[in-house]
């Protein structure tokens, strides 16, 4: 009997169903060895040799694997087909003291030589989907462990450990205890902080648009549409830019110029527009679309995708490739013809544009195209609605990628009025194509039948005031998209990065689910940007990712790459320990004095925000919270205290009674000074929906906020 080792129990159960009694499939539960948490675990003076240990939580399972390996004829390592999976396989060889690899023409690296002559032989197999055929093919084509992939994973682990364990103590000493810094995470925080700076510096510009409500001149208008809108586009045959009309006065002058003008159709352009389907998902695009369509976080999406992969429903979910197997294309084509009709089938391949993409992988797709979400829900028992919804998204995207383009009839009309030109457009769906499987929002607009030189009636000229908007804050989707675009991180790192920067309290999501830096995040980012610019430099971090790719390809030595980074980093670290002062970074002087000893009070920065502390610390340990921002609104519950703005430990703002804990009134939405017209409770402003609503949960009163209220409460 052969022992097959995979990472998870779900994956082991799926494989066991395919393979039967000749194989025993057991999980390793992830990494069986790792760097120790209590120390650096990297010998910086001995070529960055890692010190691997078996964590306490892995020891019991390691003993189970050892006993199973002793009874087996051979050990088959079937961990995931990426750097992490390759490293797990390598660690299993070491921890289980396995012997020579049994793959044909195997060349055993020195560090994989058996510990004893009687060591158990092993092979490494890899597959990108958990189907019976894929497993059987993998067993027919075993290979050695790819030491280049292992080294790339080791390099990333060592690099991140050096940054985290060397830089974090500096943050503890110079900012606040409990802080930590990460190589890729710090760049993500910088992106969010830089965007916040842009928003703060932004000054809105006023501009105006002008529309004409036009009408076709017909006697009987009941049977056809006669009215439509056209936007002002040109003056003296020159395009008016977006910010071309800068004030109300300029808009009014144009309206005056158009008084009693004749509106004449001068040009009609009809054409057919094709819209091609999107490619199947990669890790990045799956996380982005799951956030947009399902409101799933990247971390939750990857947890669900892991489950779907291990159940054998989708191909491997950590990939940046758009490759598709010939077999999957043939099956998808057959399914589409049968399900939708021959005119909907349009097989196609996609080229990966992402630099450094692993072309040996496939895009994320269903393992069996005919396994619709409804069938999967019954056969695979997808009782969890979240699993069902994510599988449905992956299935629809893949099927749509092999379908015909959608066809639209489009019409563009130009209308002349004196020296001004208006434009109107219409669009009508002619053939839905891939939209049948993967619906997306689009606007259908119709125009009345028009002819060149036709005169139109102008019913109304409508001016509208606008203001330019600041850059939008990052959502999970747009942050991941930017990280991928800049070459920061890889498919396996996006979700942990987005999760970690929130867990550490460096960023938070506002009510619109967009990222904002916390005070803590801005202080840490400022320190790193000013004193360790390379750590948070986007191009430098992307270059490090390219080096890791070269290591994975066997083109670069991993210790040499680490040395090139570490040597200047270590010198800078020593220098900054001497130069930086906590007084300048995380302390502010005040004109207040300590009530206990009379020494000046200072504002310190702790892990959960600012607070007053005695400058005579540690002799005097007086501390107190900063004065809370009072809103001038009486507490609706106790009628004595006032509502104040507070922050949670994570930095999220809420509003509570100043008499807490004697009064426990608290709300998330910003209170107004108004009372509800229905029940008399306090009205609050909901920022995400831009509405004024009642704070009483049993009252359904709400109304749309005015522009003045939006500005006031935002």
VOZA-710903 format. One record per residue (C-alpha): x, y, z; residue number from 1. Coordinates in Angstrom, 3 decimals. Layout:
! VOZA-710903
X_Y_Z_NUM $
...
END
This chain:
! VOZA-710903
0.000_0.000_0.000_1 $
1.218_3.528_-0.837_2 $
0.829_6.520_1.482_3 $
-0.303_9.767_-0.157_4 $
0.170_12.955_1.859_5 $
-1.843_16.091_1.078_6 $
-2.386_19.302_3.077_7 $
-5.970_19.065_4.300_8 $
-8.491_16.457_5.489_9 $
-11.050_17.589_2.887_10 $
-8.536_17.023_0.089_11 $
-7.538_13.646_1.572_12 $
-11.184_12.472_1.662_13 $
-11.725_13.521_-1.978_14 $
-8.597_11.671_-3.166_15 $
-9.426_8.581_-1.112_16 $
-12.767_8.268_-2.962_17 $
-10.940_8.195_-6.322_18 $
-8.062_5.902_-5.360_19 $
-9.543_3.057_-3.300_20 $
-7.864_0.506_-1.017_21 $
-4.398_0.453_-2.620_22 $
-3.713_3.909_-1.260_23 $
-3.987_5.546_2.135_24 $
-4.428_9.324_1.978_25 $
-3.527_11.423_5.033_26 $
-3.330_15.190_5.606_27 $
-0.299_17.097_6.882_28 $
-2.520_19.993_8.034_29 $
-0.330_22.495_6.216_30 $
3.326_23.053_7.113_31 $
4.849_20.332_9.282_32 $
7.893_22.541_10.057_33 $
8.368_26.287_10.376_34 $
10.640_28.974_11.788_35 $
10.308_29.355_15.573_36 $
8.088_32.176_16.846_37 $
10.248_32.890_19.899_38 $
13.389_33.891_17.981_39 $
14.602_35.168_14.612_40 $
15.277_31.627_13.412_41 $
17.641_32.786_10.641_42 $
21.429_32.647_11.015_43 $
22.404_35.917_9.324_44 $
26.119_35.148_9.782_45 $
25.907_31.667_8.270_46 $
24.481_32.286_4.791_47 $
20.956_32.912_6.193_48 $
20.499_29.298_7.237_49 $
16.920_28.853_8.506_50 $
16.284_27.083_11.795_51 $
13.254_24.879_11.269_52 $
11.317_23.312_14.117_53 $
8.206_21.145_14.363_54 $
5.563_23.342_16.063_55 $
3.776_21.837_19.054_56 $
0.452_21.703_17.196_57 $
2.030_19.619_14.390_58 $
3.821_17.013_16.548_59 $
0.873_14.691_17.105_60 $
0.030_14.557_13.399_61 $
3.711_14.097_12.469_62 $
3.802_10.948_14.608_63 $
0.706_9.646_12.784_64 $
2.412_10.285_9.421_65 $
5.642_8.608_10.573_66 $
3.815_5.431_11.593_67 $
1.867_5.369_8.326_68 $
5.080_5.934_6.326_69 $
6.791_2.997_8.064_70 $
3.999_0.643_6.955_71 $
3.781_1.966_3.382_72 $
5.802_0.691_0.424_73 $
6.371_4.224_-0.798_74 $
5.334_7.736_0.143_75 $
3.641_9.970_-2.441_76 $
3.762_13.709_-1.769_77 $
0.678_15.288_-3.385_78 $
0.736_18.792_-1.955_79 $
-0.480_21.830_-3.919_80 $
1.215_22.701_-7.254_81 $
2.862_25.960_-6.175_82 $
5.877_27.183_-4.177_83 $
4.102_26.725_-0.863_84 $
3.016_23.192_-1.744_85 $
6.519_22.321_-2.970_86 $
8.005_23.610_0.297_87 $
5.519_21.565_2.360_88 $
6.567_18.445_0.400_89 $
10.252_19.239_1.034_90 $
9.642_19.693_4.757_91 $
7.808_16.345_4.849_92 $
10.853_14.641_3.313_93 $
13.016_16.139_6.057_94 $
10.631_15.528_8.959_95 $
9.774_11.946_7.920_96 $
13.406_11.189_6.991_97 $
12.374_9.868_3.603_98 $
14.845_8.248_1.203_99 $
15.638_8.651_-2.477_100 $
12.994_9.907_-4.882_101 $
11.670_7.142_-7.126_102 $
10.821_9.308_-10.130_103 $
12.505_8.334_-13.436_104 $
15.969_9.910_-14.025_105 $
15.830_11.548_-10.586_106 $
18.790_13.629_-9.467_107 $
18.729_14.044_-5.717_108 $
19.972_17.420_-4.365_109 $
22.457_17.141_-1.506_110 $
20.042_18.481_1.084_111 $
17.504_15.783_0.159_112 $
19.793_12.778_0.665_113 $
18.272_10.125_2.928_114 $
19.060_10.289_6.633_115 $
19.603_6.513_6.790_116 $
20.122_3.718_4.286_117 $
16.734_2.212_5.227_118 $
14.772_5.427_4.644_119 $
11.425_5.103_2.889_120 $
11.433_6.043_-0.847_121 $
9.126_8.781_-2.054_122 $
7.795_10.481_-5.190_123 $
6.275_13.900_-5.793_124 $
3.141_14.281_-7.891_125 $
1.316_17.460_-8.860_126 $
-2.105_18.166_-10.361_127 $
-4.200_21.289_-10.924_128 $
-7.611_19.717_-10.461_129 $
-8.857_16.974_-8.171_130 $
-10.522_14.614_-10.623_131 $
-9.975_10.890_-11.085_132 $
-8.289_11.385_-14.459_133 $
-6.000_14.154_-13.179_134 $
-4.892_12.036_-10.194_135 $
-4.288_8.956_-12.354_136 $
-2.259_11.022_-14.857_137 $
-0.201_12.502_-12.010_138 $
0.528_9.025_-10.584_139 $
1.758_7.927_-14.033_140 $
4.105_10.922_-14.200_141 $
5.844_11.305_-10.817_142 $
8.754_13.704_-10.430_143 $
11.315_14.949_-7.948_144 $
10.760_17.862_-5.625_145 $
11.559_21.080_-7.500_146 $
14.231_22.550_-5.240_147 $
14.075_25.883_-7.105_148 $
10.457_26.352_-6.048_149 $
11.399_25.358_-2.506_150 $
14.203_27.919_-2.474_151 $
11.879_30.651_-3.739_152 $
9.478_29.915_-0.883_153 $
12.351_29.784_1.609_154 $
13.635_33.122_0.335_155 $
10.221_34.763_0.801_156 $
9.864_33.277_4.288_157 $
13.346_34.357_5.357_158 $
12.972_37.804_3.808_159 $
9.654_38.422_5.553_160 $
11.053_37.092_8.843_161 $
14.070_39.437_8.659_162 $
11.881_42.470_7.968_163 $
9.277_41.545_10.570_164 $
11.572_40.474_13.404_165 $
14.212_43.158_12.846_166 $
11.981_46.141_12.143_167 $
9.152_45.429_14.609_168 $
11.323_45.916_17.741_169 $
12.240_49.376_16.415_170 $
8.534_50.238_16.173_171 $
8.015_48.946_19.706_172 $
10.788_51.154_21.022_173 $
10.123_54.297_18.984_174 $
6.301_54.265_18.563_175 $
4.325_51.829_20.730_176 $
4.566_48.264_22.022_177 $
2.831_45.538_20.105_178 $
3.414_47.020_16.638_179 $
4.818_45.055_13.727_180 $
6.028_45.689_10.195_181 $
5.752_43.447_7.170_182 $
7.453_43.681_3.797_183 $
4.430_43.554_1.463_184 $
1.896_44.714_4.084_185 $
3.821_47.955_4.635_186 $
3.581_48.777_0.923_187 $
-0.180_48.150_0.992_188 $
-0.513_50.522_3.961_189 $
1.533_53.106_2.087_190 $
-0.794_52.922_-0.918_191 $
-3.778_53.593_1.371_192 $
-1.989_56.425_3.211_193 $
-0.873_58.054_-0.055_194 $
-4.423_57.925_-1.381_195 $
-5.681_59.563_1.836_196 $
-3.139_62.381_1.380_197 $
-4.404_62.934_-2.169_198 $
-7.985_63.140_-0.872_199 $
-7.027_65.661_1.829_200 $
-5.149_67.859_-0.634_201 $
-7.907_67.679_-3.218_202 $
-9.735_70.890_-4.058_203 $
-13.005_70.403_-5.961_204 $
-13.457_72.331_-9.200_205 $
-16.854_73.539_-10.337_206 $
-18.069_72.701_-13.822_207 $
-21.396_72.655_-15.645_208 $
-23.077_70.454_-18.200_209 $
-25.926_71.436_-20.509_210 $
-28.567_69.121_-21.897_211 $
-31.345_69.827_-24.349_212 $
-34.676_68.029_-24.102_213 $
-35.592_67.615_-27.775_214 $
-38.712_66.377_-29.526_215 $
-39.294_64.896_-32.949_216 $
-41.870_66.867_-34.913_217 $
-44.718_64.392_-35.572_218 $
-48.465_64.851_-35.641_219 $
-49.428_61.588_-33.905_220 $
-46.838_60.867_-31.199_221 $
-48.723_58.209_-29.230_222 $
-47.247_55.210_-31.020_223 $
-43.572_56.208_-30.988_224 $
-41.123_57.843_-28.629_225 $
-40.615_61.466_-29.588_226 $
-38.633_63.016_-26.726_227 $
-34.956_62.422_-25.995_228 $
-32.015_64.205_-24.360_229 $
-28.868_65.439_-26.073_230 $
-25.725_66.735_-24.366_231 $
-23.805_69.832_-25.416_232 $
-20.535_68.593_-26.954_233 $
-19.015_71.281_-29.210_234 $
-18.785_75.004_-29.771_235 $
-17.598_76.288_-33.160_236 $
-16.914_72.644_-34.072_237 $
-14.392_72.334_-31.222_238 $
-14.992_69.791_-28.458_239 $
-15.942_71.311_-25.100_240 $
-13.805_69.559_-22.451_241 $
-15.337_68.169_-19.255_242 $
-14.306_71.242_-17.259_243 $
-14.921_73.604_-20.175_244 $
-17.938_75.362_-18.644_245 $
-16.625_76.549_-15.288_246 $
-19.410_78.669_-13.804_247 $
-23.117_79.375_-13.698_248 $
-22.514_82.611_-15.601_249 $
-20.827_80.740_-18.480_250 $
-23.695_78.234_-18.570_251 $
-26.294_81.019_-18.584_252 $
-24.472_82.772_-21.469_253 $
-24.665_79.594_-23.563_254 $
-28.363_79.205_-22.737_255 $
-28.941_82.828_-23.808_256 $
-27.026_82.189_-27.058_257 $
-29.389_79.280_-27.755_258 $
-32.605_81.275_-27.330_259 $
-34.924_80.684_-30.311_260 $
-32.257_78.565_-32.040_261 $
-33.240_75.934_-34.593_262 $
-32.155_72.346_-33.807_263 $
-31.204_70.384_-36.898_264 $
-29.922_66.809_-37.245_265 $
-26.592_67.094_-39.111_266 $
-25.174_63.596_-38.794_267 $
-26.399_60.053_-37.987_268 $
-23.969_57.184_-37.494_269 $
-25.279_53.649_-37.083_270 $
-23.048_50.711_-36.287_271 $
-22.983_47.311_-34.662_272 $
-20.853_46.964_-31.519_273 $
-19.459_43.650_-30.318_274 $
-18.650_43.089_-26.662_275 $
-16.364_40.140_-25.987_276 $
-16.613_38.023_-22.841_277 $
-14.208_38.340_-19.940_278 $
-11.453_35.747_-19.509_279 $
-11.843_33.081_-16.812_280 $
-10.730_33.985_-13.308_281 $
-7.244_34.243_-11.902_282 $
-6.781_34.543_-8.125_283 $
-6.712_38.324_-8.315_284 $
-9.752_38.758_-10.560_285 $
-11.731_36.183_-8.556_286 $
-11.086_38.135_-5.359_287 $
-12.020_41.405_-7.066_288 $
-15.245_40.096_-8.584_289 $
-16.271_38.226_-5.427_290 $
-15.939_41.527_-3.545_291 $
-17.944_43.463_-6.144_292 $
-20.717_40.946_-6.788_293 $
-20.940_38.897_-3.590_294 $
-19.403_41.310_-1.040_295 $
-16.959_38.587_0.066_296 $
-13.620_39.614_1.562_297 $
-10.473_38.290_-0.130_298 $
-9.740_36.088_2.886_299 $
-13.246_34.594_2.886_300 $
-13.156_34.104_-0.895_301 $
-9.917_32.121_-0.671_302 $
-11.256_30.014_2.179_303 $
-14.293_29.098_0.055_304 $
-12.174_28.525_-3.070_305 $
-9.872_26.190_-1.103_306 $
-12.929_24.183_-0.067_307 $
-14.245_24.015_-3.643_308 $
-10.829_22.903_-4.940_309 $
-10.429_20.227_-2.282_310 $
-13.910_18.887_-3.056_311 $
-12.843_18.498_-6.678_312 $
-15.243_21.149_-8.025_313 $
-12.745_23.719_-9.355_314 $
-9.143_23.774_-10.556_315 $
-6.344_25.118_-8.375_316 $
-7.331_28.530_-7.038_317 $
-3.910_30.163_-6.590_318 $
-2.941_31.106_-10.122_319 $
-2.129_34.088_-12.296_320 $
-2.420_32.180_-15.563_321 $
-5.251_32.301_-18.126_322 $
-4.353_28.955_-19.712_323 $
-7.150_26.450_-20.322_324 $
-6.721_22.760_-21.131_325 $
-7.869_21.462_-24.500_326 $
-10.145_19.005_-22.734_327 $
-11.914_21.769_-20.789_328 $
-12.420_23.776_-23.994_329 $
-13.950_20.791_-25.805_330 $
-16.296_19.986_-22.916_331 $
-17.352_23.618_-22.504_332 $
-18.044_23.897_-26.239_333 $
-20.219_20.772_-26.203_334 $
-22.129_21.963_-23.126_335 $
-22.797_25.441_-24.559_336 $
-24.105_24.042_-27.857_337 $
-26.452_21.684_-26.051_338 $
-27.597_24.150_-23.372_339 $
-27.765_27.450_-25.290_340 $
-27.512_26.582_-29.009_341 $
-24.758_26.478_-31.660_342 $
-24.814_30.232_-32.219_343 $
-23.755_30.781_-28.592_344 $
-20.568_28.665_-28.804_345 $
-17.307_30.439_-29.597_346 $
-14.231_28.593_-28.227_347 $
-11.299_30.873_-27.434_348 $
-8.002_30.970_-25.587_349 $
-6.661_33.888_-23.585_350 $
-3.139_35.236_-23.297_351 $
-1.841_36.110_-19.843_352 $
-0.647_39.713_-19.711_353 $
0.595_39.631_-16.105_354 $
4.396_39.703_-15.910_355 $
5.857_36.654_-14.200_356 $
2.657_34.604_-14.496_357 $
3.094_30.857_-14.028_358 $
2.003_29.592_-17.425_359 $
2.148_25.939_-16.325_360 $
-0.965_26.609_-14.248_361 $
-4.511_26.952_-15.523_362 $
-7.061_29.656_-14.903_363 $
-9.663_28.982_-12.209_364 $
-12.494_26.979_-13.761_365 $
-14.976_24.214_-12.919_366 $
-13.417_20.767_-13.268_367 $
-16.495_19.621_-15.216_368 $
-18.198_22.348_-17.310_369 $
-21.470_20.395_-17.374_370 $
-21.571_20.477_-13.572_371 $
-23.828_23.522_-13.286_372 $
-24.194_25.332_-9.941_373 $
-27.592_23.684_-9.461_374 $
-26.186_20.186_-10.128_375 $
-23.182_20.873_-7.885_376 $
-25.479_21.977_-5.090_377 $
-27.202_18.576_-5.165_378 $
-24.304_16.242_-6.074_379 $
-21.579_17.866_-3.975_380 $
-24.002_18.850_-1.220_381 $
-23.146_22.543_-1.386_382 $
-25.490_23.320_1.455_383 $
-23.449_26.370_2.420_384 $
-24.958_29.203_0.393_385 $
-21.612_31.039_0.202_386 $
-19.909_28.017_-1.419_387 $
-22.779_27.720_-3.885_388 $
-22.609_31.414_-4.815_389 $
-18.832_31.408_-5.332_390 $
-18.948_28.222_-7.389_391 $
-21.730_29.798_-9.451_392 $
-19.562_32.868_-10.095_393 $
-16.595_30.733_-11.215_394 $
-18.760_28.464_-13.379_395 $
-20.594_31.333_-15.094_396 $
-17.370_33.231_-15.783_397 $
-15.706_30.196_-17.382_398 $
-18.723_29.188_-19.464_399 $
-19.209_32.807_-20.605_400 $
-15.535_32.992_-21.633_401 $
-16.269_30.328_-24.280_402 $
-19.412_31.961_-25.634_403 $
-20.131_34.341_-28.491_404 $
-19.755_38.108_-28.148_405 $
-22.825_40.195_-27.318_406 $
-24.011_42.372_-30.232_407 $
-25.456_45.856_-29.805_408 $
-27.049_48.177_-32.349_409 $
-25.615_51.623_-31.700_410 $
-26.641_55.030_-33.044_411 $
-24.880_58.387_-32.559_412 $
-26.642_61.582_-33.590_413 $
-25.228_65.112_-33.893_414 $
-27.626_68.081_-33.681_415 $
-26.637_71.608_-34.643_416 $
-28.039_74.706_-32.909_417 $
-26.343_77.878_-34.194_418 $
-22.613_77.424_-33.471_419 $
-23.237_74.700_-30.871_420 $
-23.370_70.932_-31.398_421 $
-25.317_68.499_-29.229_422 $
-24.848_64.736_-29.202_423 $
-27.309_61.937_-28.426_424 $
-26.643_58.191_-28.366_425 $
-28.797_55.110_-28.398_426 $
-27.916_51.488_-27.741_427 $
-29.999_48.347_-28.110_428 $
-29.067_44.723_-27.378_429 $
-29.344_42.724_-30.593_430 $
-27.874_39.354_-29.488_431 $
-27.073_38.573_-25.850_432 $
-24.254_36.038_-26.481_433 $
-22.158_35.486_-23.340_434 $
-24.502_37.737_-21.350_435 $
-26.881_34.779_-21.295_436 $
-24.541_33.053_-18.829_437 $
-22.788_36.021_-17.211_438 $
-25.128_39.037_-17.001_439 $
-23.553_42.457_-16.528_440 $
-25.170_45.849_-16.159_441 $
-25.583_47.928_-19.283_442 $
-27.927_50.735_-20.191_443 $
-30.292_50.417_-23.141_444 $
-31.337_53.776_-24.567_445 $
-33.605_54.318_-27.518_446 $
-33.933_57.318_-29.808_447 $
-36.894_58.128_-32.057_448 $
-36.384_57.442_-35.775_449 $
-34.430_60.437_-37.081_450 $
-33.267_61.619_-40.509_451 $
-30.450_63.891_-41.567_452 $
-31.471_67.584_-41.884_453 $
-34.568_66.913_-39.795_454 $
-35.644_69.819_-37.571_455 $
-36.423_69.167_-33.905_456 $
-38.336_71.038_-31.234_457 $
-36.412_72.115_-28.134_458 $
-38.678_71.703_-25.128_459 $
-36.165_72.688_-22.482_460 $
-32.474_73.491_-21.867_461 $
-31.237_71.923_-18.642_462 $
-28.031_73.233_-17.028_463 $
-26.485_71.167_-14.218_464 $
-23.801_72.075_-11.725_465 $
-21.092_69.523_-10.894_466 $
-17.916_69.364_-8.843_467 $
-14.884_67.213_-9.533_468 $
-14.490_64.398_-7.044_469 $
-11.347_63.350_-5.180_470 $
-9.684_60.018_-5.966_471 $
-11.718_57.163_-4.568_472 $
-10.452_55.299_-1.510_473 $
-9.385_51.718_-2.084_474 $
-11.827_48.878_-1.710_475 $
-10.511_45.335_-1.283_476 $
-11.024_44.828_-5.019_477 $
-9.206_47.976_-6.158_478 $
-6.350_47.466_-3.657_479 $
-5.754_43.914_-4.898_480 $
-5.940_45.138_-8.493_481 $
-3.288_47.776_-7.736_482 $
-1.021_45.307_-5.930_483 $
-1.200_42.983_-8.929_484 $
-0.662_45.800_-11.431_485 $
2.427_47.035_-9.559_486 $
3.833_43.505_-9.264_487 $
3.582_43.460_-5.459_488 $
2.911_40.041_-3.978_489 $
1.671_36.976_-5.790_490 $
-1.670_35.078_-5.933_491 $
-1.120_33.406_-2.571_492 $
-0.303_36.697_-0.787_493 $
-3.146_39.105_-1.700_494 $
-5.696_37.834_0.815_495 $
-3.255_37.568_3.783_496 $
-1.938_41.084_3.070_497 $
-5.406_42.649_2.993_498 $
-6.384_40.779_6.146_499 $
-3.174_41.530_8.077_500 $
-3.194_45.312_7.623_501 $
-6.687_45.384_9.150_502 $
-5.862_42.982_11.982_503 $
-2.861_45.099_12.958_504 $
-5.063_48.179_13.157_505 $
-3.160_50.132_10.485_506 $
-6.213_50.569_8.261_507 $
-9.956_50.255_8.705_508 $
-13.009_50.112_6.488_509 $
-15.400_53.036_6.634_510 $
-19.165_52.728_6.264_511 $
-18.742_52.558_2.495_512 $
-16.449_49.528_2.957_513 $
-13.446_51.509_1.726_514 $
-10.030_51.599_3.354_515 $
-8.835_54.508_5.464_516 $
-5.592_54.613_7.448_517 $
-5.859_54.831_11.221_518 $
-3.747_57.281_13.233_519 $
-1.501_54.350_14.064_520 $
-1.182_53.375_10.405_521 $
-0.224_56.907_9.396_522 $
2.452_57.200_12.111_523 $
4.003_53.830_11.224_524 $
3.835_54.624_7.499_525 $
5.472_58.035_8.080_526 $
8.311_56.436_10.015_527 $
8.927_53.737_7.389_528 $
8.611_56.157_4.456_529 $
11.085_58.642_5.933_530 $
13.614_56.256_7.458_531 $
13.256_52.942_5.568_532 $
12.117_54.102_2.116_533 $
13.081_50.856_0.381_534 $
10.788_48.793_2.620_535 $
7.734_50.712_1.407_536 $
8.984_51.546_-2.087_537 $
6.645_50.092_-4.697_538 $
9.287_49.525_-7.384_539 $
11.766_48.023_-4.930_540 $
9.163_45.593_-3.578_541 $
8.141_44.627_-7.125_542 $
11.833_44.050_-7.940_543 $
12.080_41.685_-4.959_544 $
9.133_39.720_-6.367_545 $
10.971_39.448_-9.693_546 $
14.015_38.104_-7.842_547 $
11.823_35.462_-6.183_548 $
10.552_34.485_-9.640_549 $
14.158_34.134_-10.873_550 $
14.964_31.929_-7.874_551 $
11.929_29.751_-8.711_552 $
13.261_29.415_-12.267_553 $
16.747_28.468_-11.038_554 $
18.268_31.656_-12.455_555 $
19.357_33.183_-9.155_556 $
20.791_32.031_-5.828_557 $
18.364_32.688_-2.972_558 $
21.007_33.471_-0.333_559 $
22.668_35.968_-2.665_560 $
19.344_37.778_-3.182_561 $
18.734_37.959_0.561_562 $
22.285_39.232_1.145_563 $
21.802_42.067_-1.362_564 $
18.767_43.216_0.581_565 $
19.944_42.523_4.111_566 $
23.370_44.176_4.113_567 $
22.137_47.781_3.553_568 $
18.987_47.105_5.603_569 $
21.015_46.045_8.650_570 $
23.230_49.154_8.465_571 $
20.189_51.417_8.169_572 $
18.573_49.675_11.128_573 $
21.610_50.228_13.367_574 $
21.754_53.871_12.306_575 $
18.070_54.533_13.024_576 $
18.171_52.904_16.461_577 $
20.656_55.646_17.404_578 $
19.052_58.552_15.516_579 $
15.331_58.173_16.110_580 $
13.693_59.576_19.202_581 $
10.294_58.493_20.503_582 $
9.745_62.084_21.681_583 $
9.719_63.273_18.057_584 $
7.800_60.386_16.525_585 $
5.044_59.431_18.947_586 $
4.850_62.211_21.546_587 $
3.384_65.724_21.629_588 $
3.913_68.478_24.202_589 $
0.903_70.066_25.947_590 $
0.335_73.028_28.306_591 $
-1.326_70.734_30.887_592 $
0.238_69.507_34.128_593 $
0.019_66.161_35.888_594 $
-2.551_66.221_38.728_595 $
-0.387_63.797_40.759_596 $
3.108_65.279_40.587_597 $
2.762_68.587_38.737_598 $
5.099_67.596_35.891_599 $
4.069_68.549_32.313_600 $
1.630_66.199_30.597_601 $
2.466_64.891_27.144_602 $
0.348_63.159_24.526_603 $
1.664_59.679_23.851_604 $
0.693_57.288_21.131_605 $
-0.264_53.776_22.157_606 $
-1.423_50.790_20.183_607 $
-5.040_51.954_20.435_608 $
-4.540_55.677_19.912_609 $
-3.452_58.824_21.728_610 $
-3.626_59.441_25.485_611 $
-2.276_61.820_28.143_612 $
0.726_60.627_30.154_613 $
3.017_62.188_32.733_614 $
6.408_63.258_31.403_615 $
7.880_62.057_34.702_616 $
7.275_58.401_33.762_617 $
8.292_55.883_35.159_618 $
8.423_57.729_38.502_619 $
4.854_58.915_37.925_620 $
2.544_56.575_36.035_621 $
-0.426_58.934_35.603_622 $
-2.365_58.508_32.333_623 $
-5.780_59.645_31.148_624 $
-7.746_59.567_27.897_625 $
-7.848_62.609_25.639_626 $
-10.849_64.893_26.013_627 $
-13.639_63.512_23.928_628 $
-15.195_65.537_21.141_629 $
-18.636_66.672_22.386_630 $
-21.349_67.159_19.793_631 $
-23.619_69.516_21.782_632 $
-26.450_66.952_21.745_633 $
-28.092_65.688_24.938_634 $
-28.120_61.930_25.433_635 $
-31.605_60.727_24.379_636 $
-31.515_57.946_26.975_637 $
-30.448_59.532_30.282_638 $
-31.238_63.158_29.300_639 $
-28.211_64.273_31.410_640 $
-24.999_63.469_29.567_641 $
-23.901_64.690_26.140_642 $
-23.117_62.597_23.087_643 $
-19.387_62.325_22.382_644 $
-17.341_60.859_19.539_645 $
-15.369_57.767_20.543_646 $
-13.234_55.109_18.877_647 $
-13.128_51.364_19.299_648 $
-9.798_49.638_19.946_649 $
-9.546_49.151_16.196_650 $
-10.052_52.881_15.680_651 $
-13.631_52.738_14.350_652 $
-15.700_55.813_15.249_653 $
-18.954_55.547_17.215_654 $
-21.067_57.903_19.350_655 $
-21.923_57.373_23.017_656 $
-23.078_59.114_26.173_657 $
-20.399_61.018_28.106_658 $
-21.719_59.416_31.333_659 $
-20.623_55.906_30.352_660 $
-20.645_53.440_32.111_661 $
-23.565_54.963_34.065_662 $
-25.397_55.361_30.742_663 $
-24.793_52.792_27.995_664 $
-26.353_54.642_25.035_665 $
-24.222_54.133_21.869_666 $
-24.795_54.318_18.087_667 $
-22.648_53.896_14.967_668 $
-24.294_56.551_12.751_669 $
-23.538_60.226_13.320_670 $
-26.286_61.919_15.375_671 $
-28.044_65.070_14.205_672 $
-29.767_67.485_16.553_673 $
-33.187_66.713_15.005_674 $
-35.988_64.568_16.406_675 $
-37.878_61.914_14.441_676 $
-41.258_63.255_13.219_677 $
-42.825_59.809_13.763_678 $
-41.607_58.750_17.218_679 $
-39.561_61.646_18.620_680 $
-36.281_59.693_18.825_681 $
-32.922_61.084_17.717_682 $
-32.278_61.264_13.967_683 $
-28.902_60.063_12.643_684 $
-27.024_60.354_9.329_685 $
-26.169_57.094_7.548_686 $
-23.095_57.847_5.439_687 $
-23.155_54.769_3.204_688 $
-26.788_55.267_2.122_689 $
-26.691_59.089_2.391_690 $
-29.950_59.143_4.331_691 $
-31.284_60.689_7.530_692 $
-32.980_57.961_9.554_693 $
-34.405_57.315_13.018_694 $
-32.039_55.875_15.654_695 $
-34.943_53.881_17.090_696 $
-34.701_50.372_15.591_697 $
-38.470_49.953_15.882_698 $
-39.142_53.074_13.765_699 $
-38.869_52.934_9.958_700 $
-38.595_56.687_9.306_701 $
-35.911_57.730_6.798_702 $
-35.427_60.353_4.122_703 $
-32.795_61.289_1.559_704 $
-30.149_63.661_2.964_705 $
-29.813_67.091_1.344_706 $
-26.517_68.219_-0.238_707 $
-25.938_70.519_2.762_708 $
-26.490_67.638_5.205_709 $
-24.152_65.365_3.275_710 $
-21.376_67.997_3.444_711 $
-22.080_68.709_7.110_712 $
-22.091_65.137_8.396_713 $
-19.535_63.471_6.088_714 $
END
